[in-house]
């Protein structure tokens, strides 16, 4: 990604600086290893966590002075390997008990890897949506490119992001964070933007620090700023 684009995304500050005031945490993040901070960070609700290099965690960057700063608070419930059903069974009750302003989901690639149907995925999202704090908006990231996944998986990710997820979100208090194409590059075999760009790709699925987590954090911030402005 050209440096100018990354710097531009970091440049905007404080448009929604008050949305997290009075909440601790303001956001609970629910999801899988990408949300947890793998490959170099183990999240606080994972076995042995928190440990490792937190610059690999997306949400860490939202607390930096170039974004919201230290007043922004969150709790990261994400656990590696989680499907949406695992979020429901293992993360949701703790997040609800934390009474944040809203939930934010980063999940779906493990469902796709395990051939979980879109209908089952959306049923799990229904459960999370019903449990959101005080009828607040639910934020959810698109599934990111999976460089190491085969072409069939890549097509399923595209269908989820462009059809299944927007269809589920329609008419609900849901904000989809568009982030797939923003860090994607061409896969020759499909002719589509199905691979992570090199400086965001740690191992074919996880984000390479610092660029990958920073870029996704900046996209998340833009979504928050737009929504709460």
N, C-alpha and C positions, 0 to 999 in steps of 0.2 A: 504494500500500500504506500503511495507517495507520502512523504513526510508532511507535506503541506496539508493533506486531508486530515491526517491524524492530529496535527496541531490545531487545525480549525475546529475539530470536534472537541478538543480539550478547551478551546478558548472561551466558550459561553459559560457564564457562572451566574448563580443566584436568582435565575428567573423564577425558580420555585423554592427558594431557600427556606421558606416558612412551612412547607408542607409536613416536615418531620418534627416541627417544634412541639414539645409536650409529649412525645412518644418515645419510649425506650423499651423495646426497639421500635423504630418506625416501620421496618419491613422484616418479615420472615421469608427467607428464601427456601424453597422446597425443590428437591430434585435429585440429580444424579452426580456423577463424578466431575462433570464439567462445571456444575454449580459449586461443588465442594472445593475445587481448586486443584484437582489432579493435573499433571502427574507429580508435582513437587510440593503440594500442600495437602495435608490431611485435615478435614474440617472438624469443628468442635464437637459435632455429634456423631462422628465416626470413631471406631475403635482406635484408641491410642491418641486421638486428636485433642486439641489442635497441635500440630507440629509441622515443621518444614518451612518452606519459603512462601510466605503469605502473598508475595507479589504475583503468585500464580492464581490467586483467588480474585475473581472479577470484582467482588463487592469491596474488597480492600481499597481499590482505586477510587471508589465513590467517597471515601473518607479523607482523601488527600486534598491539599489546599487548592489544587487546580480544578477540583470538582466541588463537592459540598463541604469538605473539611470535617474536623473532628466532631462537630455537633450532630452529624448524621450517624444514627445508630441502627444496627441490624443484628439479626441472629440467623446464622447459616445452618439450617437443618439438613442440607443436602448430604447424601450418602452414595458412595460409589456403587455402581451396578443397579441402581434403583430404576424400576419401571414405575409408571403412574400408580399402579396398584400398590406398590411398596411405599410410595409417598402417602397414600391413603392409610395404609395399615401401620406404618412405622414413623411417620413424621407429622402428620396432620394434627394429632391431638396435642403434641407438645407445642406446635406453632400456635394453635388456637389458645392454649393456656398462656402464652406469652403476651397476648392482647396487643399485637402490633396495629398500626393503622391499616396495613394491607398485606396480602400475600403476593409473592412473585415466584412463578414456576419456571424451572429450567429442566425439562425432562422430555423424553420421547424416543431418543435414539436406542435405548435398551429395549423398549417395546418393539421397535421396528426390527432390531437384531434378533428378537425372539419371536417374530411373526405374530405379535399380538394384533388383533384386528383393530381397525379404526373405531369400530363401534365400542369395543371394550375400553380403548383409550379414552374415548369421549365419556363413557359412563363413569370412569374414575374422575375425570375432570368435573363432571356434574357434582360428585360428592365433595370435592374440594371447593367448588363454587358455592355450594350450599353452606359450607362452614366458614366462609370468609367473614372477617370482622365487620359487624355493624352494617352489612349490606354494601361494603366498600367495593371499589373496582378491584378486579383481579388482573394482575399483569402476567403475561406468559411470553417467553421467548420462542421464536421459531426454532426448529431443530437445525443445528448447524451442519455444514457439509461434513461428510464422513469419508475422508480420503481413502482409508483402508477398506471401506465397505465396497461390495461389488456393485455393478450397474443396476441390478434389481433393487437393492437397498437405496441407491441414489434416487431412483425413480419414485420409490415409496416416500422418501423424505420430501421430494418436490411436491408430490400429491398431498401429503399431510399439510405442508406449509401453505400451499396455494388454494386448496379446496376443502380438506377435512377440517382443519383448525379454524379457518375463517367461517365456515358453515356452522361449526359448533358455537363460535363466539357471537354470531349474529343475534342481535336483540338482547344481549346480555351486557352487564357491566364488566366488560373484558377489554383490556388493551393489549394487542399483540405487538411485541417488540420485533420489528423487522431487522434481522441481523444475519440471515443466511447469505444473501447475495453480496452483502457488504464486505465479507471476508472470503469470498469464493473466487476460484479460478477455473478455467476451462478443463474439463476432462475430455480428452480426444475421443474416447470410445463412445461417449454419449452425445457429444456436441453441446453439452450443457455445463453450467457453472456448478460442478458437483464435488470439487476438491477444495480444501482449505488453501489459502495462499500461503506461500512458503514460510514467511516470517510470523505467521500465526499458528503454524502446524508443528506441535511437539512430537507426535507419534502416530499420526494418521487419524486421530479422533479428538485428542485433548488440545487445549490452547497452549501455544508457546509463549512463555513470559519473556519480556514484559508486554510485547506488542499485542498479542491476542487478547489477554484479559483487559488491557487498556482500551482497545477498540470496542469490545463488547460493553465495557462500563460506560464509555462515552455514548454509545447508542441507547443504553438504558437511561442514562441521565437525560438525554434528549427527549425520550419518551415521557419521563417524569415531568420535565420542565413544560413540555407541551400540554400534558394533561392537567397539571396543577396551576398553570399560569393564570 
